[in-house]
Every structure is written in structure tokens, then in C-alpha cells.
Amino acid sequence: MTVPDATPFKIEKKETAVIAQPQMKLMDENELQKLGHLIEEATGPGSGITLVIVDLCHVDMLPSLGLGLLVQLSNKCKARQQKLKLAGLRPPVRRVLAITRLDRIFEMAPSVEAALQ
């Protein structure tokens, strides 16, 4: 799947994994919806994808809408029997996940490479 250069996201397929990398510090509602759509396209039924990695290494702030998107994505992955991992979380994003107790729901990895293991 090719994503135009103008988009603030990178979506990459590696064998049975999809890696989504937002390239912004703060994701607004419009960008969150675009990211969700791109991930859906890449991981839908018949895609052969078993692992979805969202690399948040560039993201400093994740608004409540972002948390909602991640929860929706997690539910969709579970329904398709795919594993979702969050990678490269910066301290502010990790704190938000801890405060909201969403850190108990998501599997996290220090990097994309670690998430692929």
C-alpha cells in the first residue's frame, strides 16, 4: 500500500505485520480518523495481517479522541484475531495511558523492532 507523501503517516507492511507511524506531535480529530481509515484498509479481512503496530515515537500528546481510536482499533483487531501493539511511547503519552488505566489493555514495546519480536 502506498501512502502519498503529503500525508502525515507512514503505513508499512512487513510480512504479516502492519506498522503505522503518525509523523506528528499532536494528532487532531481529522488526522486520527485518517489514520484509523488507513489502518483499516491495510488490515481488513483477507489481508493476512496478524500483528498491527502503532509507532507513537513522534507523538507528544494524545487527546481523548486518540485514546478512543486506539480502543476502537484494539477491538477491531481482536475481532479479526490480530494482535495490537503500541511502540515507542514517549513519557507524556505513557502517563496518559497510565492515568486512564489503558496501559492495562494495550501491549507496549519500546520500539517497532521489539514489537515485531
BABA-369124 format. One record per residue: residue in one letter; chain; x, y, z of N, C-alpha, C, O in turn. Coordinates in pm, 1 decimal. Layout:
! BABA-369124
+------+-----+----------+----------+----------+----------+----------+----------+----------+----------+----------+----------+----------+----------+
! type ! mol !       nx !       ny !       nz !      cax !      cay !      caz !       cx !       cy !       cz !       ox !       oy !       oz !
+------+-----+----------+----------+----------+----------+----------+----------+----------+----------+----------+----------+----------+----------+
!    a !   A !        X !        Y !        Z !        X !        Y !        Z !        X !        Y !        Z !        X !        Y !        Z !
...
+------+-----+----------+----------+----------+----------+----------+----------+----------+----------+----------+----------+----------+----------+
***
This chain:
! BABA-369124
+------+-----+----------+----------+----------+----------+----------+----------+----------+----------+----------+----------+----------+----------+
! type ! mol !       nx !       ny !       nz !      cax !      cay !      caz !       cx !       cy !       cz !       ox !       oy !       oz !
+------+-----+----------+----------+----------+----------+----------+----------+----------+----------+----------+----------+----------+----------+
!    m !   A !     84.9 !   -117.7 !      0.0 !      0.0 !      0.0 !      0.0 !     88.8 !    123.1 !      0.0 !    182.5 !    132.8 !     79.2 !
!    t !   A !     60.2 !    214.8 !    -86.5 !    137.6 !    336.9 !    -94.4 !     56.3 !    452.0 !    -37.9 !    -59.2 !    472.3 !    -75.3 !
!    v !   A !    116.6 !    525.4 !     50.7 !     52.7 !    642.1 !    109.3 !    121.0 !    764.1 !     50.5 !    243.7 !    772.7 !     54.0 !
!    p !   A !     43.7 !    860.7 !     -4.5 !    106.8 !    979.6 !    -61.8 !    195.5 !   1051.1 !     39.3 !    169.0 !   1049.2 !    159.5 !
!    d !   A !    300.9 !   1114.0 !    -11.1 !    397.4 !   1182.2 !     75.2 !    335.6 !   1295.9 !    155.3 !    388.4 !   1333.0 !    260.2 !
!    a !   A !    223.3 !   1352.4 !    107.1 !    161.7 !   1465.8 !    175.2 !     94.4 !   1425.0 !    306.2 !     65.3 !   1510.6 !    389.7 !
!    t !   A !     69.5 !   1296.7 !    325.0 !      2.2 !   1255.6 !    446.9 !    101.3 !   1250.7 !    562.6 !    219.4 !   1221.9 !    543.3 !
!    p !   A !     52.4 !   1279.0 !    681.9 !    141.0 !   1278.5 !    798.6 !    155.4 !   1139.8 !    861.5 !    177.5 !   1127.8 !    982.0 !
!    f !   A !    142.6 !   1034.7 !    779.0 !    150.6 !    898.1 !    830.5 !    238.3 !    813.5 !    739.9 !    249.5 !    838.1 !    619.8 !
!    k !   A !    299.2 !    714.6 !    800.0 !    366.8 !    610.9 !    723.4 !    297.1 !    480.4 !    759.1 !    279.4 !    449.1 !    876.8 !
!    i !   A !    257.8 !    405.0 !    658.5 !    198.3 !    273.4 !    678.7 !    286.8 !    175.7 !    602.5 !    307.6 !    190.7 !    482.1 !
!    e !   A !    338.0 !     77.0 !    672.0 !    431.4 !    -17.8 !    612.1 !    387.4 !   -159.1 !    645.5 !    345.6 !   -188.1 !    757.6 !
!    k !   A !    397.7 !   -247.3 !    545.4 !    368.5 !   -388.3 !    569.4 !    499.8 !   -464.5 !    573.2 !    586.1 !   -446.3 !    487.3 !
!    k !   A !    514.0 !   -550.2 !    673.9 !    629.2 !   -639.3 !    685.4 !    574.3 !   -778.0 !    711.0 !    531.2 !   -809.3 !    822.0 !
!    e !   A !    576.1 !   -861.0 !    608.0 !    523.2 !   -996.5 !    615.6 !    379.5 !   -993.7 !    665.8 !    291.1 !   -948.8 !    592.9 !
!    t !   A !    353.0 !  -1040.1 !    787.8 !    216.0 !  -1044.5 !    839.1 !    188.9 !   -931.9 !    938.8 !     95.8 !   -940.7 !   1018.9 !
!    a !   A !    269.8 !   -826.7 !    934.0 !    252.4 !   -713.3 !   1025.4 !    229.6 !   -584.3 !    946.7 !    279.8 !   -567.2 !    835.6 !
!    v !   A !    153.0 !   -495.0 !   1007.1 !    135.8 !   -360.1 !    954.8 !    188.9 !   -264.5 !   1061.2 !    156.0 !   -276.7 !   1179.2 !
!    i !   A !    271.0 !   -169.9 !   1018.2 !    327.7 !    -70.5 !   1109.4 !    274.6 !     66.3 !   1067.2 !    298.1 !    111.3 !    955.0 !
!    a !   A !    203.7 !    130.9 !   1157.3 !    150.2 !    264.4 !   1132.4 !    230.4 !    363.5 !   1215.0 !    245.2 !    346.7 !   1336.1 !
!    q !   A !    282.1 !    467.0 !   1149.7 !    366.3 !    565.2 !   1217.3 !    314.3 !    706.4 !   1192.0 !    344.0 !    765.1 !   1087.9 !
!    p !   A !    236.7 !    762.0 !   1286.0 !    198.8 !    903.0 !   1273.0 !    323.8 !    989.3 !   1282.0 !    410.2 !    965.7 !   1366.5 !
!    q !   A !    333.6 !   1089.6 !   1194.6 !    452.8 !   1174.0 !   1188.3 !    424.5 !   1312.8 !   1244.0 !    465.9 !   1412.7 !   1185.2 !
!    m !   A !    354.1 !   1320.1 !   1357.4 !    319.0 !   1449.9 !   1415.0 !    325.3 !   1443.6 !   1566.5 !    317.4 !   1335.8 !   1625.3 !
!    k !   A !    339.6 !   1559.3 !   1629.3 !    348.2 !   1565.1 !   1775.3 !    211.0 !   1560.4 !   1840.6 !    195.7 !   1502.2 !   1948.0 !
!    l !   A !    110.3 !   1621.3 !   1777.1 !    -25.7 !   1623.0 !   1830.0 !   -119.8 !   1578.9 !   1719.5 !   -119.3 !   1635.8 !   1610.4 !
!    m !   A !   -199.4 !   1479.0 !   1747.2 !   -292.8 !   1428.3 !   1647.9 !   -431.5 !   1486.5 !   1675.2 !   -488.5 !   1466.5 !   1782.5 !
!    d !   A !   -485.2 !   1559.3 !   1575.6 !   -619.9 !   1612.2 !   1592.8 !   -722.1 !   1511.9 !   1539.3 !   -685.7 !   1406.8 !   1486.6 !
!    e !   A !   -850.7 !   1545.7 !   1553.3 !   -958.0 !   1452.4 !   1517.6 !   -950.4 !   1408.5 !   1372.2 !   -968.7 !   1290.3 !   1342.9 !
!    n !   A !   -923.9 !   1500.5 !   1281.1 !   -917.7 !   1468.5 !   1139.0 !   -805.3 !   1369.0 !   1110.1 !   -824.8 !   1271.3 !   1037.9 !
!    e !   A !   -688.1 !   1394.8 !   1167.0 !   -575.5 !   1304.1 !   1145.9 !   -601.2 !   1166.9 !   1206.8 !   -563.3 !   1064.5 !   1149.8 !
!    l !   A !   -665.8 !   1165.6 !   1323.0 !   -697.6 !   1038.5 !   1387.6 !   -790.5 !    954.5 !   1300.9 !   -773.6 !    833.0 !   1289.9 !
!    q !   A !   -887.7 !   1019.5 !   1239.9 !   -979.7 !    947.1 !   1152.9 !   -907.9 !    893.8 !   1029.8 !   -932.8 !    780.7 !    988.0 !
!    k !   A !   -818.5 !    974.2 !    971.0 !   -740.4 !    928.8 !    855.6 !   -655.3 !    807.8 !    892.2 !   -649.3 !    710.0 !    817.6 !
!    l !   A !   -589.6 !    815.5 !   1007.3 !   -505.1 !    704.2 !   1049.9 !   -587.9 !    578.1 !   1066.7 !   -549.0 !    471.3 !   1019.6 !
!    g !   A !   -702.8 !    589.9 !   1134.0 !   -790.2 !    474.5 !   1151.7 !   -832.1 !    414.1 !   1019.7 !   -835.1 !    291.8 !   1005.7 !
!    h !   A !   -864.6 !    497.9 !    922.2 !   -905.2 !    450.2 !    789.9 !   -790.2 !    377.4 !    719.3 !   -810.4 !    270.8 !    661.2 !
!    l !   A !   -670.2 !    434.8 !    724.6 !   -554.3 !    371.9 !    660.4 !   -522.7 !    236.2 !    723.1 !   -490.1 !    140.7 !    652.6 !
!    i !   A !   -532.4 !    228.2 !    855.2 !   -506.4 !    101.0 !    922.8 !   -613.5 !     -0.9 !    884.1 !   -582.5 !   -117.6 !    859.9 !
!    e !   A !   -739.3 !     43.0 !    878.2 !   -847.9 !    -46.6 !    837.5 !   -824.5 !   -102.4 !    698.0 !   -842.8 !   -221.9 !    674.6 !
!    e !   A !   -783.9 !    -15.9 !    605.1 !   -755.8 !    -60.0 !    468.3 !   -647.1 !   -166.9 !    465.1 !   -657.8 !   -265.8 !    392.6 !
!    a !   A !   -544.1 !   -146.1 !    543.6 !   -427.7 !   -234.8 !    540.8 !   -449.7 !   -365.2 !    616.5 !   -380.1 !   -463.5 !    590.9 !
!    t !   A !   -545.6 !   -368.0 !    709.8 !   -557.8 !   -484.7 !    798.0 !   -691.9 !   -555.9 !    787.7 !   -720.6 !   -645.8 !    866.7 !
!    g !   A !   -772.8 !   -517.1 !    692.8 !   -907.0 !   -573.1 !    681.2 !   -907.3 !   -723.3 !    653.8 !   -802.2 !   -785.0 !    636.4 !
!    p !   A !  -1028.3 !   -781.0 !    650.2 !  -1042.0 !   -924.7 !    625.9 !   -969.5 !   -968.0 !    498.1 !   -974.7 !   -899.5 !    396.0 !
!    g !   A !   -903.0 !  -1081.2 !    505.8 !   -830.7 !  -1134.7 !    391.6 !   -693.7 !  -1073.4 !    370.1 !   -626.9 !  -1106.5 !    272.1 !
!    s !   A !   -649.6 !   -984.8 !    459.0 !   -519.4 !   -918.1 !    441.9 !   -402.4 !  -1007.4 !    482.0 !   -289.1 !   -983.7 !    440.1 !
!    g !   A !   -429.2 !  -1110.5 !    563.3 !   -321.6 !  -1196.3 !    612.4 !   -243.0 !  -1134.2 !    726.0 !   -142.4 !  -1190.2 !    769.4 !
!    i !   A !   -286.9 !  -1020.0 !    774.7 !   -217.1 !   -949.6 !    882.1 !   -254.2 !  -1010.5 !   1016.7 !   -371.9 !  -1030.6 !   1046.3 !
!    t !   A !   -152.3 !  -1039.9 !   1098.4 !   -175.7 !  -1094.1 !   1232.5 !   -128.5 !   -999.0 !   1342.0 !   -160.3 !  -1018.9 !   1459.3 !
!    l !   A !    -52.7 !   -895.7 !   1304.6 !      2.2 !   -801.2 !   1401.2 !    -10.3 !   -659.1 !   1348.4 !     27.8 !   -630.1 !   1234.9 !
!    v !   A !    -64.5 !   -570.0 !   1432.7 !    -74.5 !   -427.8 !   1399.9 !      7.7 !   -351.9 !   1503.6 !    -15.3 !   -364.1 !   1623.9 !
!    i !   A !    103.3 !   -273.6 !   1455.3 !    188.7 !   -194.2 !   1543.4 !    161.2 !    -46.9 !   1515.0 !    167.5 !     -2.8 !   1400.2 !
!    v !   A !    131.0 !     27.9 !   1619.2 !    116.5 !    172.5 !   1606.7 !    237.8 !    233.0 !   1676.6 !    250.4 !    227.4 !   1798.9 !
!    d !   A !    326.2 !    290.7 !   1596.5 !    450.3 !    350.4 !   1647.2 !    423.0 !    496.5 !   1681.2 !    403.6 !    578.8 !   1591.7 !
!    l !   A !    421.3 !    528.5 !   1809.8 !    389.6 !    662.7 !   1856.9 !    513.8 !    742.2 !   1895.9 !    504.5 !    834.5 !   1976.9 !
!    c !   A !    629.1 !    708.2 !   1840.2 !    754.6 !    772.5 !   1881.3 !    759.8 !    921.8 !   1849.5 !    838.8 !    993.6 !   1910.7 !
!    h !   A !    678.5 !    970.8 !   1756.2 !    677.0 !   1113.2 !   1722.5 !    567.6 !   1189.2 !   1796.0 !    566.0 !   1312.3 !   1794.4 !
!    v !   A !    476.9 !   1117.8 !   1859.8 !    358.6 !   1179.3 !   1921.2 !    389.0 !   1219.0 !   2065.6 !    426.9 !   1135.3 !   2147.5 !
!    d !   A !    371.6 !   1348.9 !   2095.7 !    391.0 !   1400.8 !   2231.4 !    259.4 !   1410.0 !   2308.3 !    257.0 !   1394.8 !   2430.4 !
!    m !   A !    150.5 !   1434.8 !   2236.2 !     20.6 !   1449.6 !   2300.8 !    -83.1 !   1366.4 !   2228.0 !    -92.2 !   1368.1 !   2105.2 !
!    l !   A !   -160.4 !   1294.2 !   2305.7 !   -266.8 !   1211.1 !   2251.2 !   -396.2 !   1252.9 !   2319.0 !   -417.7 !   1220.6 !   2435.8 !
!    p !   A !   -483.9 !   1325.1 !   2247.0 !   -608.3 !   1369.8 !   2308.8 !   -702.5 !   1253.2 !   2333.9 !   -676.4 !   1141.0 !   2290.6 !
!    s !   A !   -811.2 !   1279.8 !   2403.5 !   -906.5 !   1174.2 !   2437.8 !   -958.8 !   1104.2 !   2312.7 !   -985.7 !    984.1 !   2315.8 !
!    l !   A !   -973.5 !   1177.8 !   2203.1 !  -1016.5 !   1114.0 !   2078.0 !   -914.8 !   1009.9 !   2032.3 !   -951.6 !    906.2 !   1977.2 !
!    g !   A !   -786.9 !   1038.2 !   2055.3 !   -682.6 !    942.8 !   2019.8 !   -692.7 !    816.1 !   2102.7 !   -673.6 !    705.6 !   2051.9 !
!    l !   A !   -722.7 !    832.9 !   2229.8 !   -740.6 !    715.8 !   2316.5 !   -858.8 !    632.9 !   2267.9 !   -853.3 !    509.9 !   2264.9 !
!    g !   A !   -966.3 !    702.9 !   2229.9 !  -1083.8 !    633.4 !   2178.0 !  -1052.8 !    556.1 !   2051.2 !  -1098.8 !    443.3 !   2033.6 !
!    l !   A !   -973.9 !    617.6 !   1962.1 !   -934.7 !    549.8 !   1838.8 !   -854.5 !    424.2 !   1869.2 !   -876.1 !    319.6 !   1807.8 !
!    l !   A !   -762.8 !    434.5 !   1963.2 !   -681.1 !    317.9 !   1998.5 !   -766.7 !    205.4 !   2056.6 !   -743.2 !     88.1 !   2027.6 !
!    v !   A !   -865.4 !    240.8 !   2138.3 !   -954.7 !    138.9 !   2194.8 !  -1037.2 !     74.5 !   2083.1 !  -1053.4 !    -47.5 !   2080.6 !
!    q !   A !  -1089.2 !    156.0 !   1990.9 !  -1164.3 !    101.0 !   1877.2 !  -1076.2 !     10.0 !   1793.0 !  -1118.1 !    -98.2 !   1751.8 !
!    l !   A !   -954.9 !     54.5 !   1768.3 !   -861.3 !    -25.3 !   1689.2 !   -831.4 !   -157.6 !   1758.9 !   -824.0 !   -262.3 !   1694.5 !
!    s !   A !   -814.4 !   -152.3 !   1890.4 !   -790.3 !   -273.3 !   1967.7 !   -906.7 !   -370.8 !   1953.6 !   -885.9 !   -490.6 !   1934.8 !
!    n !   A !  -1028.4 !   -319.8 !   1962.7 !  -1147.4 !   -405.2 !   1949.9 !  -1158.3 !   -466.8 !   1811.1 !  -1193.2 !   -584.1 !   1797.3 !
!    k !   A !  -1128.6 !   -388.1 !   1708.9 !  -1134.2 !   -439.3 !   1571.5 !  -1026.5 !   -545.0 !   1548.3 !  -1050.9 !   -645.8 !   1482.0 !
!    c !   A !   -908.1 !   -521.5 !   1602.8 !   -800.8 !   -620.1 !   1588.8 !   -839.4 !   -751.4 !   1656.3 !   -818.3 !   -859.2 !   1600.7 !
!    k !   A !   -896.1 !   -741.4 !   1776.5 !   -939.1 !   -862.7 !   1846.9 !  -1043.2 !   -938.3 !   1766.5 !  -1038.2 !  -1061.0 !   1758.1 !
!    a !   A !  -1137.7 !   -865.9 !   1707.2 !  -1243.5 !   -929.0 !   1628.1 !  -1185.6 !  -1002.1 !   1506.4 !  -1240.6 !  -1102.9 !   1462.2 !
!    r !   A !  -1073.9 !   -950.6 !   1452.3 !  -1008.2 !  -1015.0 !   1337.3 !   -896.3 !  -1109.1 !   1380.8 !   -820.9 !  -1159.4 !   1297.5 !
!    q !   A !   -885.9 !  -1132.5 !   1509.8 !   -782.5 !  -1219.1 !   1566.6 !   -642.1 !  -1168.4 !   1531.8 !   -553.1 !  -1246.1 !   1497.3 !
!    q !   A !   -625.0 !  -1037.7 !   1541.8 !   -495.6 !   -973.8 !   1522.0 !   -449.5 !   -918.0 !   1656.0 !   -530.8 !   -883.4 !   1741.8 !
!    k !   A !   -320.0 !   -909.9 !   1672.2 !   -262.6 !   -852.4 !   1794.0 !   -225.7 !   -707.5 !   1766.5 !   -169.9 !   -675.9 !   1661.4 !
!    l !   A !   -257.2 !   -619.3 !   1861.2 !   -221.6 !   -478.2 !   1850.8 !   -113.7 !   -447.1 !   1953.5 !   -125.6 !   -483.1 !   2070.7 !
!    k !   A !     -8.2 !   -379.8 !   1908.0 !     98.1 !   -336.0 !   1998.5 !    125.5 !   -188.2 !   1974.9 !    125.9 !   -141.2 !   1861.1 !
!    l !   A !    148.0 !   -116.2 !   2082.8 !    189.1 !     23.4 !   2075.3 !    339.1 !     27.8 !   2097.3 !    390.9 !    -36.1 !   2188.9 !
!    a !   A !    409.2 !    103.3 !   2013.3 !    555.1 !    107.7 !   2022.5 !    603.7 !    251.7 !   2036.3 !    536.7 !    345.9 !   1994.0 !
!    g !   A !    721.4 !    266.5 !   2096.2 !    790.4 !    394.6 !   2102.5 !    716.8 !    503.6 !   2178.1 !    725.0 !    620.7 !   2141.3 !
!    l !   A !    645.9 !    467.1 !   2282.1 !    567.3 !    566.0 !   2356.8 !    657.7 !    664.3 !   2430.0 !    748.8 !    624.3 !   2502.6 !
!    r !   A !    631.9 !    792.4 !   2410.3 !    703.8 !    897.0 !   2482.9 !    643.3 !    908.9 !   2622.7 !    527.4 !    872.5 !   2642.9 !
!    p !   A !    720.1 !    959.3 !   2719.1 !    670.0 !    967.8 !   2857.3 !    533.2 !   1035.9 !   2873.6 !    451.6 !    985.8 !   2950.9 !
!    p !   A !    503.6 !   1148.3 !   2804.5 !    371.3 !   1209.7 !   2823.9 !    256.3 !   1117.9 !   2780.0 !    151.7 !   1113.6 !   2844.9 !
!    v !   A !    275.9 !   1045.8 !   2671.2 !    171.6 !    955.1 !   2622.1 !    159.6 !    834.6 !   2715.9 !     49.2 !    788.9 !   2745.4 !
!    r !   A !    271.6 !    784.9 !   2761.4 !    270.2 !    672.3 !   2855.9 !    197.3 !    711.6 !   2984.7 !    123.0 !    631.3 !   3041.0 !
!    r !   A !    218.7 !    836.2 !   3031.6 !    149.6 !    883.5 !   3153.0 !     -1.1 !    888.1 !   3133.6 !    -76.8 !    848.1 !   3222.1 !
!    v !   A !    -45.2 !    937.2 !   3017.1 !   -189.2 !    942.4 !   2988.5 !   -247.9 !    802.1 !   2989.4 !   -356.1 !    780.2 !   3044.0 !
!    l !   A !   -178.1 !    708.3 !   2930.1 !   -227.4 !    569.6 !   2929.8 !   -231.9 !    513.9 !   3071.9 !   -323.6 !    439.1 !   3105.7 !
!    a !   A !   -135.3 !    548.9 !   3154.5 !   -133.7 !    501.0 !   3292.8 !   -246.8 !    564.0 !   3373.8 !   -315.5 !    494.8 !   3448.9 !
!    i !   A !   -266.2 !    695.0 !   3358.8 !   -371.3 !    764.7 !   3433.9 !   -508.7 !    710.1 !   3398.6 !   -594.0 !    694.2 !   3485.9 !
!    t !   A !   -530.2 !    681.4 !   3270.6 !   -660.1 !    629.8 !   3225.6 !   -670.6 !    477.9 !   3240.5 !   -773.4 !    418.0 !   3209.1 !
!    r !   A !   -563.7 !    417.7 !   3288.3 !   -553.5 !    272.9 !   3307.3 !   -563.6 !    193.2 !   3177.3 !   -588.9 !     72.7 !   3178.6 !
!    l !   A !   -543.7 !    261.1 !   3067.1 !   -542.0 !    192.5 !   2938.4 !   -411.5 !    116.3 !   2917.6 !   -401.1 !     33.4 !   2827.2 !
!    d !   A !   -312.2 !    144.7 !   3001.4 !   -187.1 !     69.7 !   2992.9 !   -208.5 !    -77.1 !   3027.9 !   -123.8 !   -161.4 !   2998.2 !
!    r !   A !   -321.1 !   -107.5 !   3090.8 !   -354.0 !   -247.5 !   3124.0 !   -414.3 !   -320.0 !   3004.6 !   -413.9 !   -443.0 !   2999.3 !
!    i !   A !   -466.1 !   -243.9 !   2909.2 !   -532.2 !   -301.8 !   2792.2 !   -432.5 !   -326.4 !   2679.0 !   -437.4 !   -428.8 !   2610.9 !
!    f !   A !   -342.2 !   -230.2 !   2660.6 !   -252.4 !   -234.7 !   2545.1 !   -121.1 !   -302.4 !   2576.9 !    -64.7 !   -286.0 !   2685.2 !
!    e !   A !    -73.6 !   -378.8 !   2480.3 !     61.4 !   -433.4 !   2489.1 !    154.5 !   -326.8 !   2433.5 !    130.3 !   -272.8 !   2325.5 !
!    m !   A !    260.8 !   -296.5 !   2506.9 !    352.1 !   -189.7 !   2467.2 !    493.3 !   -244.9 !   2448.8 !    534.5 !   -340.4 !   2514.7 !
!    a !   A !    565.4 !   -181.3 !   2357.0 !    703.8 !   -220.2 !   2330.0 !    786.8 !    -92.6 !   2317.4 !    735.3 !     10.8 !   2274.8 !
!    p !   A !    914.6 !    -99.2 !   2354.1 !    998.2 !     20.8 !   2347.2 !   1025.3 !     68.8 !   2204.9 !   1055.2 !    186.4 !   2184.2 !
!    s !   A !   1015.2 !    -20.6 !   2106.8 !   1044.8 !     15.7 !   1966.9 !    966.1 !    -76.2 !   1873.5 !    910.6 !   -177.6 !   1915.6 !
!    v !   A !    962.8 !    -38.5 !   1747.1 !    898.2 !   -122.3 !   1646.4 !    969.3 !   -257.0 !   1637.4 !    905.5 !   -361.7 !   1626.1 !
!    e !   A !   1102.4 !   -252.7 !   1642.6 !   1180.0 !   -377.0 !   1633.8 !   1142.5 !   -472.5 !   1745.8 !   1126.7 !   -592.5 !   1723.0 !
!    a !   A !   1128.2 !   -419.3 !   1867.6 !   1088.9 !   -502.8 !   1981.5 !    946.4 !   -554.2 !   1964.3 !    917.1 !   -667.8 !   2001.4 !
!    a !   A !    858.4 !   -473.0 !   1909.3 !    719.2 !   -513.8 !   1888.6 !    707.9 !   -625.4 !   1784.5 !    615.7 !   -706.8 !   1789.8 !
!    l !   A !    800.8 !   -628.6 !   1691.1 !    798.8 !   -732.4 !   1587.5 !    844.3 !   -867.9 !   1640.9 !    822.5 !   -969.8 !   1575.3 !
!    q !   A !    905.7 !   -871.1 !   1756.3 !    957.2 !   -996.3 !   1813.7 !    845.4 !  -1086.4 !   1859.7 !    871.1 !  -1195.6 !   1910.3 !
+------+-----+----------+----------+----------+----------+----------+----------+----------+----------+----------+----------+----------+----------+
***
